[in-house]
Amino acid sequence: MKITMIGVGYVGLVTGTCLAEIGHQVVCLNTDKKKSARLQKGKVHIYEPGLDKLVQKNLKAGRLRFTTDYAAAIRDSLIVFIAVGTPSRPDGQAELKYVFQAAESISQHMIDYKVIVNKSTVPVGTGEKVKEIIQRKYSGRFDVVSCPEFLREGSAVTDFLRPDRVVIGANNKKSANLVLDVFKPIRTKKLVTNLKSAELIKYASNAFLATKISFINEISNICDLVGADVEEVAYGMGLDKRIGTSFLKAGVGYGGSCFPKDVSALEQIAGFNGYDFKLLKAVIRVNNNQRSVVVKKAKKLLGSLRGKRIGVLGLAFKNNTDDIRESAAIDVIRLLQKEGARVTAYDPVASKRAKEVLRRVKLAGSAYQACQDAELVVIATEWQEFQKLDWRKVKNLMRVPQVVDGRNILDQNTMRKLGFHYLSIGR
Ligand SMILES: NC(=O)c1ccc[n+]([C@@H]2O[C@H](COP(=O)([O-])OP(=O)(O)OC[C@H]3O[C@@H](n4cnc5c(N)ncnc54)[C@H](O)[C@@H]3O)[C@@H](O)[C@H]2O)c1
């Protein structure tokens, strides 16, 4: 099928490339000519394991193309995906201007029937607004479908090709069947719902996962008070199939481009509809507080942080990505700096992006360099590289061997045997 993908960010680029991989003819549209030209040469601007090779393979096979030419791309496609950003506005609502701009651009080039598929995460009712925008310029037939994306950065390619489910929100059979055809080669449960349910499924899923994280973080804080081990508690809980072990990892709290904004947006959507979503308000409060738990632990080891040299391992919001949006690591660094600490940080791939938002932070070229002469090391992102460090070597490099493990990635007994003062979350 002929498909246009609007947006070449983490979702658009992965989705467009994977749709080409499963056999479709895909044109990826964006507004930046230079970026488009680089992508057309197979140069990928984001870090996502396996993506660059897949882009290059599908370019070569002639199934994938990058352009800024809206007119030709829209004219030639039956299916037009919108995968642009929907960041948080200062009041917590989802910023929809990029979605509406995309709809406006589509409307200018519509000449026949198309299905507009919204992959961006949007509040309930956005699909209808997209329809209204297109109808202002185009009076022919077309459909708007919601197909929310559930991929995780760091494993996005696999998540797209082997998802737990595909959700298709459509208000008629014709458009639902066309989108079902798009995903035909993907073997998984395909759920067809109405447009609004699909829009809400995405928010409800992310809000539920965020709730699980805040819940286990609350349990970890109780563990600290009573001397229990949150890892044991989470495992014991998770063995119950009704609960499950995933997303029960205590730490510095969730971050990234989705959970914080989607949880806030759902809380706002509820508010606009006259409903007070108390649980989500608490989830957000708990998450924000979790950043300071790490700082409190740092103070427990160091006393005042003023003038103290702290090495922070990790800048990305999670491992296997260079995305630093709403990263807990960045928040922790800012809190440490507020207390007067001097921070040197390291991340395997996210330093370049972090440099643009951080002030007064030295960026190290390796984890060992970040730990050199430090009085404390804080682990802020769960990169495997940090698990695999030679911690004996790290101990010798540090001025004082002290670690706050904000992600519970190290074995506490081993660390203590090595001679570290080691604190982690809820154990
Ligand atoms: N990143 C994730 O892990 C993830 C997972 C699931 C869903 N989502 C949702 O998918 C959507 C996209 O997220 P993302 O992380 O890919 O965002 P992103 O910021 O990485 O990418 C958005 C892209 O859209 C482009 N864009 C904006 N307006 C455009 C226009 N009019 N025409 C062409 N391109 C335009 C931007 O230049 C950018 O490249 C969001 O709604 C997000 O909530 C993201």
The ligand as a MOL file (V3000), in Angstrom:
LIG
                    3D

  0  0  0     0  0            999 V3000
M  V30 BEGIN CTAB
M  V30 COUNTS 44 48 0 0 0
M  V30 BEGIN ATOM
M  V30 1 N 8.5990 8.5530 21.7500 0
M  V30 2 C 7.8820 7.5240 22.1850 0
M  V30 3 O 8.4000 6.5970 22.8280 0
M  V30 4 C 6.4210 7.4370 21.8630 0
M  V30 5 C 5.7490 6.2130 22.0370 0
M  V30 6 C 4.4030 6.1460 21.7280 0
M  V30 7 C 3.7150 7.2780 21.2950 0
M  V30 8 N 4.4010 8.4630 21.1690 0 CHG=1
M  V30 9 C 3.6450 9.6270 20.6850 0
M  V30 10 O 3.9510 9.7990 19.2990 0
M  V30 11 C 3.9920 11.1890 18.9570 0
M  V30 12 C 5.3390 11.5360 18.3640 0
M  V30 13 O 6.3200 11.3280 19.3560 0
M  V30 14 P 7.8720 11.3700 19.0300 0
M  V30 15 O 8.5780 10.9340 20.2580 0
M  V30 16 O 8.1310 10.6870 17.7370 0 CHG=-1
M  V30 17 O 8.0760 12.9550 18.8230 0
M  V30 18 P 9.3530 13.6680 18.2080 0
M  V30 19 O 9.3670 15.0150 18.8210 0
M  V30 20 O 10.5470 12.7840 18.3130 0
M  V30 21 O 9.0080 13.7830 16.6650 0
M  V30 22 C 8.0120 14.5880 16.1370 0
M  V30 23 C 8.4170 14.9440 14.7290 0
M  V30 24 O 7.3570 15.5960 14.0600 0
M  V30 25 C 7.9050 16.5940 13.2270 0
M  V30 26 N 6.8440 17.5260 12.8310 0
M  V30 27 C 6.1530 18.4010 13.5900 0
M  V30 28 N 5.2500 19.0520 12.8410 0
M  V30 29 C 5.3580 18.5700 11.5760 0
M  V30 30 C 4.6790 18.8250 10.3620 0
M  V30 31 N 3.6890 19.7030 10.2820 0
M  V30 32 N 5.0660 18.1410 9.2470 0
M  V30 33 C 6.0580 17.2430 9.3080 0
M  V30 34 N 6.7310 16.9510 10.4300 0
M  V30 35 C 6.3840 17.6110 11.5580 0
M  V30 36 C 9.0130 17.1690 14.0770 0
M  V30 37 O 9.9300 17.8920 13.3060 0
M  V30 38 C 9.6000 15.8930 14.6480 0
M  V30 39 O 10.5710 15.3400 13.7880 0
M  V30 40 C 3.6740 11.9350 20.2530 0
M  V30 41 O 2.3090 12.2080 20.2970 0
M  V30 42 C 4.0420 10.9350 21.3290 0
M  V30 43 O 3.3230 11.1300 22.5080 0
M  V30 44 C 5.7260 8.5640 21.4200 0
M  V30 END ATOM
M  V30 BEGIN BOND
M  V30 1 1 1 2
M  V30 2 2 2 3
M  V30 3 1 2 4
M  V30 4 1 4 5
M  V30 5 2 4 44
M  V30 6 2 5 6
M  V30 7 1 6 7
M  V30 8 2 7 8
M  V30 9 1 8 9
M  V30 10 1 8 44
M  V30 11 1 9 10
M  V30 12 1 9 42
M  V30 13 1 10 11
M  V30 14 1 11 12
M  V30 15 1 11 40
M  V30 16 1 12 13
M  V30 17 1 13 14
M  V30 18 2 14 15
M  V30 19 1 14 16
M  V30 20 1 14 17
M  V30 21 1 17 18
M  V30 22 2 18 19
M  V30 23 1 18 20
M  V30 24 1 18 21
M  V30 25 1 21 22
M  V30 26 1 22 23
M  V30 27 1 23 24
M  V30 28 1 23 38
M  V30 29 1 24 25
M  V30 30 1 25 26
M  V30 31 1 25 36
M  V30 32 1 26 27
M  V30 33 1 26 35
M  V30 34 2 27 28
M  V30 35 1 28 29
M  V30 36 1 29 30
M  V30 37 2 29 35
M  V30 38 1 30 31
M  V30 39 2 30 32
M  V30 40 1 32 33
M  V30 41 2 33 34
M  V30 42 1 34 35
M  V30 43 1 36 37
M  V30 44 1 36 38
M  V30 45 1 38 39
M  V30 46 1 40 41
M  V30 47 1 40 42
M  V30 48 1 42 43
M  V30 END BOND
M  V30 END CTAB
M  END
